[in-house]
Amino acid sequence: MTEDLAMTISNLTEAPRSAVLDEAHSGHIRGALGTIQHGDHGPRTTWKHRLQTLLAIIGPGLIVMVGDNDAGAFGTYTQAGQNYGTTLLWTLLLLVPVLYVNQEMVLRLGAVTGVGHARLILERFGKFWGAFSVIDLFLLNALTIVTEFIGIALALSYLGVSRELGVALSAVVIMLAVSTGDFRRFERFALALCAGSLLLVPVFVMIHPPLGQLVRDMVLVRLPADAKLSEVMLLIIAIVGTTIAPWQLFFQQSYVIDKRITPRFIKYQRVDLWLGIVIVIIGAAAMMAFTSAAFAGRPEFGNFVDAGAVAKGLDQYAGRLPGVLFALALIDASIIGAAAVSLSTAYAIGDVMSLKHSLHRKPADAKGFYGIYFALIAVSAGLVLTPGAPLGLLTNAVQTLAGVLLPSATVFLLLLCNDRAVLGPWVNSRSMNLFTGAVIAVLVMLSIILTASVLFPEATNETVILSILGGGTAASLIIALASGVFRKSGDVQTKRPVKPHTLDSWRMPPLAQLPPTPLSPASRVWMGVLRLYLVVAGGLVLIRIIGLAISR
């Protein structure tokens, strides 16, 4: 009786302060591997209790990371291994802290605010940026989902299964898995697919690339010998783009909210994220390594075609079983990628339009949310099965647009994580701001290089690339000095001491109660510059892609 009364009082006191937009986002945490009762504030004093809590929380980090090793990632990582051996393995190690920092910020935003990423951008930075974030996410995600079905089609072709039947059945499975109205059931389906991604490990074992060489290339930063710098840089940008994609930010924040995770469980969510990062790096490194070993000294080395050709090559040089396992892993990755990317879009639009948007709801109770999800899957699968569709061009468009749009997504993530009205005592530390600022500077430079290579392929050479990198570095340092980021922390960066129990229970107030966003004149200028760059670069890239499609 006392426990029920305490829970009732807790609910009554928390309800007025909650910013949650869909009531289905509040309640018991019913994860794939366990349950945590709503209002459970008891201490986790034993290892058994902590493990049970972790098992209940596990899901968002694993799914977003494994979903990132999708069909596009399979193509990018195997291209790196087939064309350049293991010389680019070091890029994966450098991306680990970037992956963690970006995704840790969004999981913190989700747990503390209870509001999705797109809605926060709309409320804190205005209608232009809110609309822009949803529109660019919708376009980019739609193209990404097409690449997932391309991956399924390539794998089925190698396995000798009807492409039309296999793609159609995959689309039906992806839609059915999400539409049960049972969050736990979907998460179990997704975690089963995460386990399926480990099929790459036996392929690695059977081909057994030299471990000593792998360790050296993982820690030694170098570029492939006798390779064009422009081509290598574009591949590195593709690795960055496929490993750190804008949809990940929107998906994890919304999924954390839908799973009903609160600040009390953020430390468990961080462990979940690290598990996902470890698995994604293992998968990426394995693909680079076994394609390098399988194709070394063969005519196909340096002549990558697509992931389907990789499966055939593994079959030819390593045996039928490695080829089949690789193809099955590609199908597995494409299915979880299509589900996660589609969900990120449906969540974002549901957030902005104030629709019911939760996997706890059945389709009849959230028609708009599921309608968006089903439409994306159906149209993408249909496009892949359409004769004469420019699938190769669409794949390139995904990588290019992701590279152009990623810096803006990271900028708004950083601004939101420094907004005290939004995160209160959970705002970023100074060290995290410095690191994220450096990441944004690098992403902007890579984005400019990628945009230039698409618009002016013949003029983008080593000199241009080095000039962009050198000029960008100098400009970043000047901006940093002018902004005073190297000075001691000011009021915005300084965190007041907060008691642990207060930190665990602090939630963002309702959106209507938040004060205006405190943007300095310098911030407004740089946001204007960013807006101009995105409109011009994105528009020119789209015009270029449409022109290429028409010419074909």
C-alpha positions as CSV (number, residue, x, y, z in Angstrom):
1,M,0.0,0.0,0.0
2,T,2.8,2.4,0.9
3,E,4.6,1.6,-2.4
4,D,1.4,2.3,-4.4
5,L,0.9,5.5,-2.6
6,A,4.4,6.6,-3.3
7,M,4.1,5.8,-7.0
8,T,0.8,7.8,-7.2
9,I,2.4,10.8,-5.5
10,S,5.4,10.5,-7.8
11,N,3.2,10.4,-10.9
12,L,1.2,13.4,-9.7
13,T,4.2,15.5,-9.0
14,E,6.0,14.6,-12.2
15,A,3.1,14.9,-14.6
16,P,2.9,18.7,-14.7
17,R,6.6,19.0,-15.4
18,S,6.7,16.4,-18.2
19,A,7.3,17.5,-21.8
20,V,6.4,14.1,-23.2
21,L,4.2,14.5,-26.3
22,D,2.7,11.1,-26.6
23,E,1.3,9.5,-23.4
24,A,2.4,6.1,-24.6
25,H,6.0,7.3,-23.9
26,S,5.3,7.1,-20.2
27,G,5.0,3.9,-18.1
28,H,6.9,0.7,-17.4
29,I,10.1,0.0,-19.4
30,R,9.3,-3.3,-21.2
31,G,12.6,-4.2,-22.9
32,A,13.3,-7.3,-24.9
33,L,15.3,-8.8,-22.0
34,G,13.6,-7.4,-18.9
35,T,11.1,-5.0,-17.3
36,I,11.5,-2.0,-15.0
37,Q,8.4,-0.8,-13.2
38,H,7.4,2.8,-13.6
39,G,8.4,4.7,-10.4
40,D,11.1,2.1,-9.5
41,H,13.5,4.4,-7.7
42,G,15.2,1.7,-5.6
43,P,19.0,1.5,-5.4
44,R,20.9,-1.1,-7.5
45,T,23.2,-2.4,-4.8
46,T,24.0,-5.9,-6.1
47,W,25.6,-7.1,-9.3
48,K,22.6,-9.2,-10.1
49,H,20.2,-6.3,-9.8
50,R,22.5,-4.1,-11.9
51,L,22.7,-6.8,-14.6
52,Q,18.9,-7.2,-14.6
53,T,18.6,-3.4,-15.0
54,L,21.1,-3.4,-17.9
55,L,19.3,-6.2,-19.7
56,A,16.1,-4.3,-19.5
57,I,17.7,-1.1,-20.8
58,I,19.7,-2.8,-23.6
59,G,18.3,-2.0,-27.1
60,P,18.6,1.6,-28.4
61,G,22.4,1.7,-28.6
62,L,22.7,-1.8,-30.1
63,I,20.0,-1.3,-32.6
64,V,21.2,2.1,-33.8
65,M,24.8,0.9,-34.1
66,V,24.1,-2.4,-35.8
67,G,21.5,-0.7,-38.0
68,D,24.3,1.6,-39.1
69,N,26.3,-1.4,-40.5
70,D,23.7,-1.6,-43.3
71,A,23.8,-2.3,-47.0
72,G,25.7,1.0,-47.7
73,A,28.2,0.2,-45.0
74,F,28.7,-3.3,-46.5
75,G,29.5,-1.7,-49.8
76,T,31.8,0.9,-48.4
77,Y,33.8,-1.3,-46.0
78,T,34.3,-4.1,-48.6
79,Q,35.3,-1.5,-51.2
80,A,38.0,-0.2,-48.8
81,G,39.3,-3.8,-48.3
82,Q,39.1,-4.9,-51.9
83,N,40.7,-1.8,-53.3
84,Y,43.2,-0.8,-50.7
85,G,43.7,-3.8,-48.4
86,T,43.7,-3.0,-44.7
87,T,45.5,0.4,-45.0
88,L,42.3,2.3,-44.0
89,L,41.5,0.3,-40.8
90,W,42.8,3.2,-38.7
91,T,39.8,5.3,-39.8
92,L,37.5,3.0,-37.7
93,L,39.5,3.5,-34.6
94,L,39.4,7.3,-35.0
95,L,35.6,7.2,-35.4
96,V,35.0,5.4,-32.1
97,P,35.1,8.5,-29.9
98,V,33.1,10.5,-32.5
99,L,30.4,7.7,-32.6
100,Y,30.2,7.7,-28.8
101,V,30.1,11.4,-28.2
102,N,27.4,12.0,-30.9
103,Q,25.1,9.2,-29.8
104,E,25.7,9.8,-26.0
105,M,24.4,13.4,-26.6
106,V,21.2,12.2,-28.2
107,L,20.5,9.5,-25.7
108,R,20.9,12.1,-23.0
109,L,18.6,14.5,-24.8
110,G,16.0,11.7,-25.2
111,A,16.1,10.6,-21.6
112,V,16.0,14.1,-20.1
113,T,13.6,15.9,-22.4
114,G,11.1,13.2,-23.5
115,V,10.9,15.1,-26.8
116,G,12.3,14.0,-30.2
117,H,15.2,15.6,-32.0
118,A,13.1,17.2,-34.8
119,R,10.6,18.8,-32.4
120,L,13.4,20.2,-30.3
121,I,15.0,21.8,-33.3
122,L,11.6,23.3,-34.4
123,E,10.8,24.7,-30.9
124,R,14.3,26.0,-30.1
125,F,15.5,27.3,-33.5
126,G,12.4,28.2,-35.5
127,K,10.2,26.9,-38.3
128,F,12.8,27.1,-41.0
129,W,15.3,24.8,-39.3
130,G,12.4,22.5,-38.0
131,A,11.1,22.1,-41.5
132,F,14.5,21.7,-43.0
133,S,15.5,19.0,-40.5
134,V,12.4,17.0,-41.3
135,I,12.5,17.5,-45.1
136,D,16.2,16.7,-45.5
137,L,15.8,13.7,-43.2
138,F,12.8,12.4,-45.2
139,L,14.6,12.7,-48.5
140,L,17.9,11.2,-47.3
141,N,16.2,8.4,-45.4
142,A,14.0,7.5,-48.4
143,L,17.1,7.2,-50.6
144,T,18.9,5.2,-47.8
145,I,16.0,2.7,-47.6
146,V,16.3,2.2,-51.3
147,T,19.9,1.2,-50.8
148,E,18.8,-1.3,-48.2
149,F,16.6,-3.1,-50.7
150,I,19.3,-2.9,-53.3
151,G,21.5,-4.8,-50.8
152,I,18.8,-7.4,-50.3
153,A,18.4,-7.8,-54.0
154,L,22.2,-8.3,-54.5
155,A,22.3,-10.9,-51.8
156,L,19.3,-12.8,-53.1
157,S,20.8,-12.7,-56.6
158,Y,23.9,-14.4,-55.4
159,L,21.9,-17.0,-53.4
160,G,19.8,-17.8,-56.5
161,V,16.5,-16.6,-54.9
162,S,13.9,-14.7,-56.9
163,R,14.7,-11.0,-56.6
164,E,11.1,-9.9,-56.9
165,L,9.8,-12.4,-54.4
166,G,12.6,-11.9,-52.0
167,V,12.4,-8.1,-51.9
168,A,8.6,-8.2,-51.6
169,L,8.8,-10.7,-48.7
170,S,11.5,-8.7,-47.0
171,A,9.3,-5.6,-47.2
172,V,6.4,-7.5,-45.7
173,V,8.5,-8.8,-42.8
174,I,9.9,-5.3,-42.1
175,M,6.3,-3.9,-41.9
176,L,4.9,-6.7,-39.9
177,A,7.7,-6.6,-37.3
178,V,6.9,-3.0,-36.4
179,S,3.1,-3.1,-36.6
180,T,2.3,-5.5,-33.7
181,G,1.6,-2.7,-31.2
182,D,4.0,-4.4,-28.8
183,F,7.3,-2.6,-28.2
184,R,8.9,-5.6,-26.6
185,R,8.1,-7.8,-29.6
186,F,9.7,-5.4,-32.0
187,E,12.8,-5.0,-29.8
188,R,13.3,-8.8,-29.6
189,F,13.0,-8.9,-33.4
190,A,15.6,-6.2,-33.7
191,L,18.0,-7.7,-31.2
192,A,17.8,-11.1,-33.1
193,L,18.9,-9.2,-36.2
194,C,21.8,-7.7,-34.1
195,A,22.9,-11.2,-33.2
196,G,22.6,-12.1,-36.9
197,S,25.2,-9.4,-37.7
198,L,27.8,-11.7,-36.0
199,L,27.7,-14.0,-39.1
200,L,30.6,-11.9,-40.3
201,V,32.8,-13.3,-37.5
202,P,32.9,-16.9,-38.9
203,V,33.7,-15.5,-42.4
204,F,36.6,-13.7,-40.8
205,V,37.7,-16.9,-39.1
206,M,37.5,-19.0,-42.2
207,I,39.5,-16.6,-44.4
208,H,41.9,-15.9,-41.4
209,P,43.6,-12.7,-42.6
210,P,47.0,-12.0,-40.9
211,L,46.3,-10.6,-37.4
212,G,49.7,-8.8,-37.1
213,Q,49.0,-6.8,-40.2
214,L,45.5,-5.9,-39.0
215,V,46.8,-4.6,-35.7
216,R,49.5,-2.5,-37.4
217,D,47.0,-1.0,-39.8
218,M,44.5,-0.3,-37.1
219,V,46.9,1.9,-35.1
220,L,49.2,3.2,-37.9
221,V,47.7,6.2,-39.8
222,R,48.8,6.0,-43.4
223,L,47.3,6.2,-46.9
224,P,47.5,3.5,-49.5
225,A,50.6,3.6,-51.7
226,D,50.3,4.5,-55.3
227,A,46.7,5.6,-54.9
228,K,45.2,8.9,-56.0
229,L,44.7,11.1,-53.0
230,S,41.3,12.3,-54.3
231,E,40.0,8.8,-54.6
232,V,41.2,7.8,-51.2
233,M,39.8,10.9,-49.6
234,L,36.4,10.3,-51.1
235,L,36.4,6.7,-49.7
236,I,37.4,8.0,-46.3
237,I,34.5,10.5,-46.5
238,A,32.2,7.6,-47.5
239,I,33.4,5.6,-44.4
240,V,32.7,8.6,-42.2
241,G,29.3,9.2,-43.8
242,T,28.2,5.5,-43.5
243,T,29.5,5.2,-39.9
244,I,28.0,8.5,-38.7
245,A,24.7,9.2,-40.4
246,P,22.1,11.9,-39.6
247,W,19.3,9.3,-39.2
248,Q,21.1,7.8,-36.2
249,L,20.6,11.0,-34.1
250,F,16.9,11.2,-34.8
251,F,16.3,7.4,-34.3
252,Q,18.1,6.9,-31.0
253,Q,16.7,9.9,-29.3
254,S,13.1,8.9,-30.3
255,Y,13.7,5.3,-29.5
256,V,15.0,6.1,-26.0
257,I,11.8,8.1,-25.5
258,D,9.6,5.4,-26.8
259,K,11.3,2.9,-24.5
260,R,10.5,5.2,-21.6
261,I,14.1,5.5,-20.4
262,T,14.6,8.3,-17.9
263,P,17.7,10.1,-16.6
264,R,18.0,7.6,-13.8
265,F,19.1,4.9,-16.4
266,I,21.4,7.0,-18.5
267,K,24.5,5.2,-17.2
268,Y,23.0,1.8,-18.3
269,Q,22.2,3.3,-21.7
270,R,25.8,4.4,-22.1
271,V,26.9,0.7,-21.6
272,D,24.3,-0.3,-24.2
273,L,25.8,2.2,-26.6
274,W,29.4,1.0,-26.0
275,L,28.2,-2.6,-26.8
276,G,26.7,-1.4,-30.0
277,I,29.9,0.5,-31.0
278,V,32.1,-2.6,-30.3
279,I,29.9,-4.7,-32.5
280,V,29.8,-2.2,-35.3
281,I,33.6,-1.8,-35.3
282,I,34.1,-5.6,-35.2
283,G,31.8,-5.9,-38.2
284,A,33.4,-3.1,-40.2
285,A,37.0,-4.3,-39.4
286,A,36.1,-7.9,-40.3
287,M,34.7,-6.8,-43.7
288,M,37.8,-4.8,-44.6
289,A,40.1,-7.6,-43.4
290,F,38.5,-10.6,-45.1
291,T,37.9,-8.8,-48.4
292,S,41.5,-7.7,-48.3
293,A,42.8,-11.2,-47.7
294,A,40.4,-12.9,-50.2
295,F,41.1,-10.6,-53.1
296,A,44.9,-9.9,-52.5
297,G,46.8,-10.8,-55.7
298,R,43.6,-11.5,-57.6
299,P,42.3,-9.7,-60.7
300,E,39.5,-8.3,-58.7
301,F,41.8,-6.5,-56.2
302,G,41.4,-2.7,-56.8
303,N,38.3,-3.3,-58.9
304,F,35.3,-3.2,-56.5
305,V,31.9,-3.5,-58.1
306,D,29.3,-4.0,-55.4
307,A,28.5,-6.2,-52.4
308,G,27.0,-8.9,-54.6
309,A,30.2,-9.3,-56.5
310,V,32.1,-9.5,-53.1
311,A,29.9,-12.5,-52.2
312,K,30.7,-14.2,-55.5
313,G,34.4,-13.5,-55.0
314,L,34.4,-14.9,-51.5
315,D,32.7,-18.0,-53.0
316,Q,35.3,-18.3,-55.7
317,Y,38.4,-17.8,-53.6
318,A,37.4,-18.9,-50.1
319,G,34.5,-21.4,-50.6
320,R,30.7,-21.5,-50.8
321,L,30.1,-21.2,-47.0
322,P,31.9,-17.8,-46.6
323,G,30.0,-16.4,-49.6
324,V,26.6,-17.6,-48.2
325,L,27.3,-16.3,-44.7
326,F,28.3,-12.9,-46.1
327,A,25.1,-12.8,-48.2
328,L,22.9,-13.7,-45.2
329,A,24.7,-11.1,-43.1
330,L,24.0,-8.5,-45.9
331,I,20.3,-9.4,-45.9
332,D,20.2,-9.2,-42.1
333,A,21.9,-5.8,-42.1
334,S,19.6,-4.4,-44.8
335,I,16.5,-5.5,-42.9
336,I,17.5,-3.9,-39.6
337,G,18.8,-0.8,-41.5
338,A,15.5,-0.4,-43.4
339,A,13.4,-0.8,-40.2
340,A,15.6,1.7,-38.2
341,V,15.8,4.3,-40.9
342,S,12.1,4.2,-41.6
343,L,11.3,4.5,-37.9
344,S,13.6,7.5,-37.6
345,T,11.5,9.3,-40.3
346,A,8.1,8.3,-38.8
347,Y,9.2,9.3,-35.3
348,A,10.5,12.7,-36.6
349,I,7.3,13.5,-38.6
350,G,5.2,12.3,-35.7
351,D,7.1,14.6,-33.3
352,V,6.8,17.7,-35.5
353,M,3.1,17.2,-36.4
354,S,2.1,16.1,-32.9
355,L,0.9,12.7,-34.1
356,K,0.7,9.7,-31.9
357,H,4.0,8.0,-32.6
358,S,4.9,5.0,-30.5
359,L,5.6,1.3,-31.1
360,H,3.4,0.7,-28.0
361,R,0.4,1.7,-30.1
362,K,-1.3,-0.5,-32.7
363,P,-1.6,0.8,-36.3
364,A,-5.3,1.6,-35.8
365,D,-4.4,3.9,-32.9
366,A,-1.5,5.7,-34.7
367,K,-2.5,5.8,-38.4
368,G,-0.2,8.6,-39.4
369,F,2.9,7.2,-37.7
370,Y,2.5,3.7,-39.3
371,G,1.3,5.1,-42.6
372,I,4.5,7.0,-43.0
373,Y,6.5,3.9,-42.1
374,F,4.6,1.6,-44.4
375,A,4.8,4.1,-47.3
376,L,8.5,4.5,-47.1
377,I,9.1,0.7,-47.1
378,A,6.6,0.0,-49.9
379,V,7.8,2.8,-52.2
380,S,11.5,2.0,-51.7
381,A,10.9,-1.7,-52.4
382,G,8.9,-0.9,-55.4
383,L,11.5,1.4,-56.8
384,V,14.2,-1.3,-56.5
385,L,12.0,-3.7,-58.5
386,T,11.2,-1.1,-61.2
387,P,13.1,-1.9,-64.4
388,G,15.6,0.7,-65.5
389,A,15.6,2.6,-62.1
390,P,19.0,4.3,-61.6
391,L,20.0,2.3,-58.5
392,G,23.7,3.0,-58.7
393,L,23.0,6.7,-59.0
394,L,20.7,6.6,-56.0
395,T,23.4,4.9,-53.9
396,N,25.9,7.6,-54.7
397,A,23.3,10.3,-54.0
398,V,22.8,8.9,-50.4
399,Q,26.5,9.1,-49.6
400,T,26.8,12.6,-51.1
401,L,23.7,14.1,-49.4
402,A,24.7,12.5,-46.1
403,G,28.1,14.2,-46.3
404,V,26.5,17.5,-47.0
405,L,23.8,17.4,-44.3
406,L,25.8,15.7,-41.5
407,P,27.6,18.9,-40.2
408,S,24.3,20.7,-39.7
409,A,22.8,17.8,-37.7
410,T,25.9,17.9,-35.4
411,V,25.7,21.7,-35.0
412,F,22.2,21.5,-33.7
413,L,23.0,18.6,-31.5
414,L,25.8,20.6,-29.9
415,L,23.6,23.7,-29.5
416,L,20.8,21.7,-27.9
417,C,23.2,20.0,-25.5
418,N,24.3,23.4,-24.3
419,D,20.8,24.8,-23.8
420,R,20.2,24.9,-20.0
421,A,16.5,25.3,-20.5
422,V,16.4,21.9,-22.3
423,L,19.0,19.9,-20.3
424,G,19.4,21.8,-17.1
425,P,22.2,20.0,-15.1
426,W,22.7,17.6,-18.0
427,V,24.3,20.1,-20.3
428,N,27.6,19.3,-22.0
429,S,30.9,19.6,-20.2
430,R,33.6,22.0,-21.6
431,S,35.8,19.1,-22.8
432,M,32.9,17.6,-24.7
433,N,32.1,20.9,-26.4
434,L,35.7,21.3,-27.5
435,F,35.8,17.8,-28.9
436,T,32.4,18.2,-30.7
437,G,33.5,21.5,-32.1
438,A,36.6,19.9,-33.6
439,V,34.5,17.1,-35.0
440,I,32.1,19.7,-36.6
441,A,35.1,21.5,-38.2
442,V,36.4,18.2,-39.7
443,L,32.9,17.3,-40.9
444,V,32.5,20.6,-42.6
445,M,35.8,20.3,-44.4
446,L,35.0,16.7,-45.6
447,S,31.5,17.9,-46.7
448,I,33.1,20.7,-48.8
449,I,35.5,18.2,-50.4
450,L,32.7,15.8,-51.2
451,T,30.5,18.5,-52.6
452,A,33.3,19.8,-54.8
453,S,34.1,16.3,-56.1
454,V,30.4,15.8,-57.1
455,L,30.0,19.2,-58.7
456,F,33.5,19.5,-60.3
457,P,34.9,16.0,-60.5
458,E,37.6,16.9,-63.0
459,A,38.8,19.9,-61.0
460,T,39.0,18.2,-57.6
461,N,42.6,17.1,-57.3
462,E,45.2,16.7,-54.6
463,T,45.9,20.4,-54.6
464,V,42.3,21.4,-54.1
465,I,41.8,18.8,-51.3
466,L,44.9,19.9,-49.4
467,S,43.9,23.5,-49.8
468,I,40.5,22.9,-48.3
469,L,42.0,20.9,-45.4
470,G,44.6,23.5,-44.7
471,G,42.3,26.5,-45.2
472,G,39.6,24.9,-43.1
473,T,42.0,24.1,-40.3
474,A,43.3,27.7,-40.2
475,A,39.7,29.1,-40.3
476,S,38.6,26.8,-37.5
477,L,41.4,28.0,-35.3
478,I,40.7,31.6,-36.0
479,I,37.0,31.1,-35.3
480,A,37.8,29.2,-32.1
481,L,40.1,32.0,-30.9
482,A,37.6,34.7,-31.8
483,S,34.8,32.8,-30.0
484,G,36.9,32.4,-26.9
485,V,36.5,28.6,-26.7
486,F,40.0,28.3,-25.3
487,R,39.3,30.7,-22.4
488,K,38.2,29.5,-19.0
489,S,34.6,28.3,-18.7
490,G,32.0,31.0,-18.4
491,D,28.5,30.9,-17.0
492,V,27.1,28.9,-20.0
493,Q,29.7,26.1,-19.6
494,T,29.9,26.0,-15.9
495,K,27.8,23.3,-14.1
496,R,26.5,24.1,-10.7
497,P,26.9,21.2,-8.2
498,V,23.9,19.0,-8.3
499,K,23.0,16.2,-5.9
500,P,22.8,12.8,-7.5
501,H,19.2,12.2,-6.7
502,T,18.3,15.6,-8.2
503,L,20.3,14.8,-11.3
504,D,18.5,11.5,-11.8
505,S,15.0,13.0,-11.5
506,W,15.5,16.3,-13.5
507,R,13.3,16.4,-16.6
508,M,12.8,19.2,-19.1
509,P,9.6,21.2,-18.4
510,P,6.8,21.3,-21.1
511,L,7.9,23.0,-24.3
512,A,5.5,25.9,-23.8
513,Q,7.2,26.8,-20.5
514,L,10.7,27.1,-22.0
515,P,12.3,30.6,-22.3
516,P,13.5,31.7,-25.7
517,T,16.7,30.1,-27.0
518,P,19.7,32.2,-25.9
519,L,21.6,32.7,-29.2
520,S,24.5,35.2,-29.3
521,P,24.8,37.5,-32.4
522,A,27.9,35.4,-33.5
523,S,25.8,32.2,-33.3
524,R,23.1,33.8,-35.4
525,V,25.6,34.8,-38.0
526,W,27.1,31.3,-38.2
527,M,23.7,29.7,-38.4
528,G,22.9,32.0,-41.3
529,V,26.1,31.0,-43.0
530,L,25.3,27.3,-42.4
531,R,21.8,27.9,-43.9
532,L,23.3,29.4,-47.0
533,Y,25.8,26.6,-47.4
534,L,23.2,23.9,-47.0
535,V,20.8,25.4,-49.4
536,V,23.4,26.1,-52.1
537,A,25.5,22.9,-51.7
538,G,22.4,20.7,-51.3
539,G,20.6,22.3,-54.2
540,L,23.7,22.0,-56.5
541,V,24.2,18.4,-55.6
542,L,20.6,17.6,-56.3
543,I,20.7,19.4,-59.6
544,R,23.9,17.5,-60.5
545,I,22.3,14.1,-59.6
546,I,19.1,14.9,-61.6
547,G,21.3,16.0,-64.6
548,L,23.2,12.7,-64.5
549,A,20.0,10.7,-64.2
550,I,18.5,12.5,-67.3
551,S,21.7,12.0,-69.3
552,R,21.6,8.3,-68.6
